[in-house]
Amino acid sequence: MLKIVFWNANGIKTKINEFRLFVNKYCPDAILLQETHLRPDRKIFLANYNSYYSYRANQHPQHPSGGTAILIRNNIPHNQIIPPNLRYVEACVVAINFKNQDPITLTSIYVTPTSDTSIFTFDIEVLLQISPNQILCGDYNAHHTSWGCNYDCPRGNSIKAFALQAGLEILAPSTPTRFGTNSANTIDFAIVKNFLYRYEIHSISELSSDHNAITLNFFLQYSIPKYTGKLKTNWKNLKILLKTLNSLTRIL
């Protein structure tokens, strides 16, 4: 089983402790975050995970906003992919390289509520050209009754039409993902391309954001190459490296 969690954290810094508890409970293989509100000098530390980031350009130095991230279990072969320049969405991309299988591309995507409602799908099309097998998870800020909202909005209509034309599947939980003062809707979902596995998807109300975390599990069998050599830690070099990193990057 491939276990994915995606979540619009609306600022991860103040929620890092509860986030770690959530990860320890659900043990996902991959975590895709939106609206991290991190600057380039900030990183997330989770034991046994590697992390990758995209940062919002030209953000306020004292009040960072936007941003996406992906955290992958470090025993899963993978590599980061730097996407082409995007104009309307924010995205972080990682390819998982399971043994004897085509790579699976995971994208953490955030579509801002101010993005152009008719042409933002151009960026999604660019992302879909990266590889044949894709899973794009995140906050699309798009309402449509097809995925559980109580009304259709222009952005939702655009995604619906784009998915139909491109032969994509939209995976959304049966309960709302985002909660306002007097509303609850589903604007966090996944778009998949050429990934026809059985799945289950749930909206989980356990974290303190206006968005629920989403668990997305695919029922597929995969194998991870085993490392046959012996590992030996060079503690002296590790100590020097950690001092260097701490001087350059602040770890959450």
C-alpha positions as CSV (number, residue, x, y, z in Angstrom):
1,M,0.0,0.0,0.0
2,L,1.2,3.5,-0.9
3,K,0.1,5.8,2.0
4,I,-0.1,9.6,1.2
5,V,-1.2,12.4,3.5
6,F,-1.8,15.9,2.2
7,W,-2.7,19.0,4.2
8,N,-3.0,22.8,3.9
9,A,-1.3,23.6,7.1
10,N,-2.0,27.4,6.9
11,G,1.4,27.8,8.6
12,I,3.4,24.8,9.7
13,K,5.7,26.5,12.2
14,T,3.2,26.8,15.1
15,K,1.7,23.3,14.4
16,I,4.9,21.3,14.1
17,N,4.4,19.3,17.4
18,E,0.8,18.2,16.6
19,F,1.9,17.5,13.0
20,R,4.7,15.1,14.3
21,L,2.1,13.3,16.5
22,F,-0.2,12.9,13.5
23,V,2.6,11.5,11.3
24,N,3.6,9.0,14.0
25,K,0.0,7.9,14.2
26,Y,-0.7,7.4,10.5
27,C,2.9,6.6,9.3
28,P,2.5,7.9,5.7
29,D,5.0,7.1,3.0
30,A,4.7,10.7,1.6
31,I,3.4,13.9,3.0
32,L,2.4,16.8,0.8
33,L,1.9,20.2,2.4
34,Q,0.4,23.4,1.2
35,E,0.7,26.9,2.6
36,T,3.7,26.1,4.7
37,H,4.4,29.8,5.2
38,L,8.2,29.0,5.3
39,R,11.1,31.1,4.2
40,P,14.0,29.5,2.4
41,D,16.0,29.4,5.6
42,R,13.4,27.2,7.4
43,K,13.2,23.5,7.1
44,I,10.9,20.8,8.6
45,F,12.6,18.0,10.5
46,L,10.9,14.6,10.7
47,A,12.8,11.5,11.7
48,N,13.2,9.1,8.8
49,Y,11.9,11.6,6.2
50,N,13.6,13.7,3.5
51,S,12.0,17.0,2.8
52,Y,11.7,19.2,-0.3
53,Y,10.3,22.7,-0.8
54,S,9.0,25.4,-3.0
55,Y,8.8,28.9,-1.6
56,R,6.6,31.8,-2.6
57,A,8.5,34.5,-4.5
58,N,8.6,38.1,-3.2
59,Q,7.0,37.3,0.1
60,H,7.1,39.6,3.1
61,P,10.2,38.9,5.2
62,Q,8.4,39.1,8.5
63,H,5.1,37.5,7.4
64,P,5.9,34.6,5.0
65,S,3.0,33.1,3.0
66,G,2.2,30.4,0.5
67,G,4.8,27.7,-0.1
68,T,4.5,23.9,-0.6
69,A,6.6,20.9,0.6
70,I,6.9,17.2,0.2
71,L,8.3,14.8,2.8
72,I,9.2,11.3,1.7
73,R,10.3,8.3,3.8
74,N,14.0,8.0,3.4
75,N,13.9,4.3,2.6
76,I,11.9,4.9,-0.5
77,P,14.0,5.6,-3.6
78,H,13.1,9.1,-4.9
79,N,14.3,12.3,-6.4
80,Q,13.2,15.9,-6.5
81,I,12.0,17.3,-9.8
82,I,12.3,21.1,-10.4
83,P,9.1,22.0,-12.3
84,P,9.2,24.5,-15.2
85,N,8.3,28.1,-14.3
86,L,4.7,28.3,-13.1
87,R,2.6,31.5,-13.2
88,Y,-0.6,30.6,-11.5
89,V,0.0,27.8,-9.0
90,E,2.6,26.8,-6.5
91,A,4.1,23.3,-6.6
92,C,6.7,20.9,-5.3
93,V,7.4,17.7,-7.2
94,V,9.1,14.5,-6.3
95,A,9.4,11.2,-8.3
96,I,9.2,7.9,-6.5
97,N,11.2,5.1,-8.1
98,F,9.9,1.7,-7.0
99,K,11.8,-1.4,-8.2
100,N,10.4,-2.8,-11.5
101,Q,7.8,-0.1,-11.9
102,D,7.5,3.1,-13.8
103,P,8.3,6.2,-11.6
104,I,5.3,7.8,-9.8
105,T,5.4,11.5,-9.7
106,L,3.9,13.2,-6.6
107,T,3.0,16.9,-6.7
108,S,2.0,19.1,-3.8
109,I,0.0,21.8,-5.4
110,Y,-1.5,25.1,-4.1
111,V,-3.9,27.1,-6.3
112,T,-4.2,30.6,-4.8
113,P,-7.7,32.0,-4.5
114,T,-6.6,35.0,-6.6
115,S,-5.4,32.9,-9.5
116,D,-7.0,33.4,-12.9
117,T,-10.0,31.1,-12.9
118,S,-9.8,30.2,-16.6
119,I,-6.1,29.9,-17.4
120,F,-4.6,28.5,-14.2
121,T,-5.1,25.0,-15.7
122,F,-2.2,25.9,-18.1
123,D,0.1,25.3,-15.1
124,I,-1.5,22.0,-14.2
125,E,-1.1,20.9,-17.8
126,V,2.6,21.8,-17.6
127,L,3.0,19.7,-14.4
128,L,1.2,16.8,-16.1
129,Q,3.8,16.7,-18.8
130,I,6.5,15.8,-16.4
131,S,5.8,12.1,-16.4
132,P,3.2,9.5,-17.4
133,N,2.1,8.4,-13.9
134,Q,1.1,11.3,-11.7
135,I,-0.7,12.2,-8.4
136,L,-1.3,15.9,-7.8
137,C,-2.6,16.5,-4.3
138,G,-3.5,19.8,-2.6
139,D,-5.7,22.8,-2.2
140,Y,-7.2,23.8,-5.5
141,N,-9.5,26.5,-4.1
142,A,-12.1,25.1,-6.5
143,H,-15.8,24.3,-5.6
144,H,-17.9,21.8,-7.6
145,T,-20.7,19.5,-6.8
146,S,-18.9,16.7,-8.6
147,W,-16.5,16.4,-5.6
148,G,-18.9,17.2,-2.8
149,C,-19.2,21.0,-2.7
150,N,-22.6,22.6,-2.4
151,Y,-22.1,24.9,-5.5
152,D,-20.0,25.2,-8.6
153,C,-17.5,28.1,-9.0
154,P,-15.6,29.2,-12.1
155,R,-12.4,27.6,-11.0
156,G,-14.2,24.4,-10.2
157,N,-15.9,24.4,-13.6
158,S,-12.4,24.9,-15.2
159,I,-10.9,22.0,-13.4
160,K,-13.9,19.8,-14.1
161,A,-13.8,20.6,-17.9
162,F,-10.0,20.2,-18.0
163,A,-10.1,16.8,-16.2
164,L,-12.8,15.5,-18.6
165,Q,-10.8,16.7,-21.7
166,A,-7.5,15.3,-20.4
167,G,-8.9,12.0,-19.2
168,L,-7.9,12.7,-15.5
169,E,-9.6,11.3,-12.4
170,I,-10.4,13.5,-9.4
171,L,-10.2,11.8,-6.0
172,A,-12.0,13.5,-3.2
173,P,-13.2,12.4,0.3
174,S,-16.9,12.1,1.1
175,T,-16.7,14.7,3.8
176,P,-15.6,18.4,3.7
177,T,-12.0,19.4,3.8
178,R,-12.1,23.1,4.5
179,F,-14.2,24.9,7.2
180,G,-15.2,28.5,7.2
181,T,-17.2,30.5,9.7
182,N,-20.5,29.3,8.3
183,S,-19.5,26.9,5.6
184,A,-17.8,23.6,4.9
185,N,-16.6,22.5,1.5
186,T,-14.3,20.2,-0.3
187,I,-11.5,22.1,-2.0
188,D,-8.6,19.7,-1.1
189,F,-8.4,16.7,-3.4
190,A,-6.2,14.7,-5.7
191,I,-5.9,14.6,-9.5
192,V,-4.4,11.4,-10.9
193,K,-3.1,10.5,-14.4
194,N,-2.6,6.9,-15.5
195,F,-2.8,5.6,-12.0
196,L,-5.6,3.1,-12.0
197,Y,-5.2,1.5,-8.5
198,R,-7.9,0.9,-5.9
199,Y,-7.8,3.6,-3.3
200,E,-9.4,5.0,-0.2
201,I,-9.5,8.7,0.7
202,H,-10.6,10.3,4.0
203,S,-10.8,13.8,5.5
204,I,-9.3,13.7,9.0
205,S,-10.2,16.3,11.6
206,E,-7.3,16.0,13.9
207,L,-5.1,19.1,13.2
208,S,-5.6,22.8,14.0
209,S,-6.0,24.4,10.6
210,D,-9.0,25.6,8.7
211,H,-8.3,22.6,6.4
212,N,-8.5,18.9,7.4
213,A,-5.6,16.6,6.6
214,I,-6.4,14.1,3.8
215,T,-5.3,10.5,3.9
216,L,-5.0,8.8,0.4
217,N,-4.1,5.2,0.3
218,F,-3.5,3.3,-2.9
219,F,-3.6,-0.5,-2.9
220,L,-0.6,-1.4,-4.9
221,Q,2.3,-3.8,-4.3
222,Y,5.8,-2.4,-4.5
223,S,9.3,-3.4,-3.4
224,I,12.1,-1.2,-2.0
225,P,15.7,-2.1,-3.0
226,K,17.6,-3.3,0.0
227,Y,20.9,-1.9,0.9
228,T,23.3,-4.8,1.4
229,G,26.3,-3.0,2.7
230,K,27.1,-1.9,6.2
231,L,26.5,1.6,7.4
232,K,29.1,3.3,9.6
233,T,28.5,6.8,11.0
234,N,31.4,9.2,11.0
235,W,30.5,11.1,14.1
236,K,33.2,13.7,13.7
237,N,32.0,14.7,10.2
238,L,28.4,14.6,11.3
239,K,29.0,17.0,14.1
240,I,30.8,19.4,11.7
241,L,27.9,19.1,9.2
242,L,25.2,19.8,11.8
243,K,27.0,22.9,13.0
244,T,27.2,24.1,9.4
245,L,23.6,23.4,8.7
246,N,22.4,25.1,11.9
247,S,24.3,28.3,11.0
248,L,22.6,28.4,7.6
249,T,19.1,26.9,8.2
250,R,16.6,27.0,11.0
251,I,15.1,23.6,11.7
252,L,11.5,23.3,12.9
